[in-house]
Amino acid sequence: MQASIALRCVRPAAGRPCKAAAQRRSVQVAATHKVTVLAGDGIGPEITDACLKVLTEAARAEGEELAYTPALIGGAAIDATGDPYPAETEAACKASDAVLLACIGGYKWDSLPNAQRPEKGLLRLRASLNAFANLRPAVVLPQLADASTLKREVVEGVDIMIVRELVGGIYFGEPRGFEERNGERVGFNTDVYSESEVERISKVAFEAAMKRGKRLCSVEKSNVLEVSQLWKEVVTRVGKEYPEVELSHMYIDNAAMQLIRNPKYFDTIVTGNIFGDILSDEASMLTGSLGMLPSASISEPGKPGIYEPVHGSAPDIAGEDKANPLAMVLSAAMMCRYGLGLPKVADRLEAAVTAALDAGFRTGDIMQPGCTQVGCRKMGEVLLQQLGVAAGAKA
């Protein structure tokens, strides 16, 4: 995005030519894209550092300017403020064009009361931005087909988009909590969806399917759950608005099985919060590693979305330079493509990742025989080098 500013000619003093009139030129000023950066916990700061260096260079190569605002979330925010999602962070996120999040959580905070745990910060972030639609691609790159625990012939060519409803369902439903019944403690949650909630996520999924293979599978458990019966009814109704899309329905247990047995059956999947949480992590193993999967959580037009890798904070390797930054970089690419309207920057980032893999560089989680194992910092350096090669080739 660029704003063109034409120089105006102010009447010059006698005998002095108007430079603006003489030059007849305009100045192109790149719009500044505001990004709130949430490095979070565990390996988050490491992968964020690597990602921002590559993102900044890719944007610079396209003449784009990004302004980063760092903020706290999760365990880091708890340690600093006692709140996993401080008011300052919420304000920064709402004022931005997009939110780039690494990961949150860790063993250190597991014993805290439920309302104070890092995961609550993530849920509150999603709710505050009304980021209701989570898009999680699971693409098996040809360079990594052998890294999957499944046979190459099963996973090669897999390209799935999972559209997960993110701010409703059992994770947010009320009532919830603990109480005593018949002399013992019980825990309870409520899985609830309204027609409007199902309708809006369905439309996102159908639109995604239209841009892909025009096949959409709705996953629920309507044989036993009333909430899933409503889900199926609404998705079917919305589907009539998209006659070009082939709509199918599948129970969650069967979907979990088919995702391993025959993943190429799926093109686009739409499902609720908890089922999407499970299926997207399962789909990640088709690719060989959680460290390769980005995601985008989008809201209504004009509101910032959240872009984050699927993997967790991996506290067991935090600070050891073993993390894989590629999912973070690919999440930044999704941010540029879907959130900031910078597809050329996204292309550069994705090309750099592909080039690094083609050159045989791997972090430990995706290491293969004959490849070169590198740490997080080195992979970031490799991406910068490949970005330069890609930029030179593109020019």
C-alpha positions, 0 to 999 in steps of 0.5 A: 500500500502506498500513498502518492503525495504530489508536490504543490507549487507555492508561488516563488519569490521573484526570480526564483523558479519553482523546483516542484514545478520544474521537477514535475515529480511525485514522492511515494511514501509507504504506509506504515503497518502497525504490528503488535508483537507478543513473544510470549513464553518458552521458545517464543522470544527466540523464534520471534527474534529470528522471525522479525529480522526476516520479516523486516528484510522482506518488507524492506525489499518490497518498499513496505514499512512495519512498525512493531509494538512489543507487549506481554502475554501469558506467563511473561505477563503474569510474572510482570503484572500478575495478569496473563493479558494486561490492559496495556496489551489489550489496548496495543492489540486493538490499536494495531493492524495485526497481532503476531503471537509466538507461544504461551505457557510453561510448567512454571505456571501450571499450579496457578488457579485456572483464571490466572494461567497463561492459557487464559490470556490467549483465550482473552486475547481471541475474545477481545479481538473477536477473532472467531475464525481460525485458519490452520493449513496443513500442507505436506511440503515435498522436501519433508514428506519423509519426515512424517511418521506416515508413509510417503504415499499417504501424505505426499500431496496433502493440502488441507485447510482447517477452519476452526470456530475460535471464540465459542463452544465448550472453551467459552460456554457458561456455566462452568466450574466445580461444585459438590454433588452427592457428596463429591466434587464434580467439574462441568463445562457447557458446549454451546453455539448459537445459529449466528455463530455457526453461520458466520464460521460457515461462511468463512469456510465456504469462502475458503473452499471456493478459493481451494478445491471447492470441497468442504467437510463439516465435522461434528457429533450430531448423533449424540450432541444437540449442539452438533445437531444445530451445527449441522442444520446451519452449515447445511442451510448456509451451503445452499448459498454456495452450490459450487461447493461439495458439502459433506458431513462427518462425525469427529471420531471418523474424521480423526481416523480418516485424517490418518487413514486417507488425509487426501480425502480432505480439502477444507474442514469446518468444525467447532472449537474443541474438535478443531483444536484436536484435529489441527494438532493431529493434522500437524503430524501429517507434515512431520512437525508442529514446527512447520504449521502457521495459523491465522485467527481472523475477525470482521473486516477492518479488525486486527487478526492474530497470526501464530504458529500452531506449536506450543512454547516447548519450555524443555528446549527454551533458551537452548537454540533448538527451536524451529522458527519456520512456523513463526515465519510462515505465520508472518507470511499469513499475516502479510497476505491476509491481515496487511494486504502485502502478498508480495512480502508473503511470497518472499517469506514463503520462498525463503522457507522453501529455498532453505529447505531445498538447500538441506537446512533442518532444525532438529525436529525435522532433521533428515539423513543427508541434511544439515542440522542447525539451531534457531539463530542459524536457521534465521540467518539462512532465511535471510541469506535465502531471502537475498537470493530470492530478492535478487532472482525476483529483481 
